[in-house]
Amino acid sequence: MPRSSRFGKSGAIALTIASIVLLSGVWSMWLSPTYDNRKYEEIQRTNSLLNPNSTVRYSFETTKGQEIKATIGASYVPASAKEAQDNFQQNMPASISVKIYDREGNVAFEQMNVTNVDMAKPILIQDGGAYQIEVTNNQNRTFNAGIVIIDATKTLTRSLEPTGQWLLLISLPIFALGIWLFIPKRDQGSVPS
């Protein structure tokens, strides 16, 4: 009788430890503190030649709930080889206007007469679909425009989630050991009749 009592106590202790490990894992996975993180994945990257007083348009696909940002930089393109050789007007600032249209043609974002665009606040996509970006060169000179559309959707991150998964996995064999130790064993010395 003392032997089975000792194993029963060991089983209870193992089950208690397994329960504590399991609860710690559950807390780490579902109740631990969270923080927001943005994805910053490129949706589209395009280089375009903006002829004097011209407009270029590009379409890109979006999904509902997505947050997008646009970055557009324009640099002067020399009109001739001689102008390029003389480094003439290399630092001439561009003047561009940018509009982003939603799938219904409504203006979702607009900046007029700027040298470049770097959106501080992302646009929240209400209904997914094809959006369109329009870049207009407001000067009588040619510019090269680099257009980048970025998915800046916030994702919820729990830093302790991997630890919680590990703790849940580790608790399973401890539960098995506790159950095995808790079940009374027959004495090995006696022969059943």
HELIX and SHEET records of a PDB file:
HELIX    1   1 PRO A    2  VAL A   26  1                                  25    
HELIX    2   2 TRP A   27  LEU A   31  3                                   5    
HELIX    3   3 ALA A   81  GLN A   85  1                                   5    
HELIX    4   4 GLU A  161  PHE A  182  1                                  22    
SHEET    1   A 2 THR A  34  ARG A  38  0                                        
SHEET    2   A 2 LYS A 154  ARG A 158 -1                                        
SHEET    1   B 4 GLU A  41  LEU A  50  0                                        
SHEET    2   B 4 PHE A 143  ASP A 151 -1                                        
SHEET    3   B 4 GLU A  67  TYR A  76 -1                                        
SHEET    4   B 4 ASN A 116  ASP A 118 -1                                        
SHEET    1   C 4 GLU A  41  LEU A  50  0                                        
SHEET    2   C 4 PHE A 143  ASP A 151 -1                                        
SHEET    3   C 4 GLU A  67  TYR A  76 -1                                        
SHEET    4   C 4 ILE A 123  LEU A 124 -1                                        
SHEET    1   D 4 THR A  55  THR A  62  0                                        
SHEET    2   D 4 GLY A 129  ASN A 137 -1                                        
SHEET    3   D 4 ILE A  96  TYR A 101 -1                                        
SHEET    4   D 4 VAL A 107  VAL A 114 -1                                        
END                                                                             
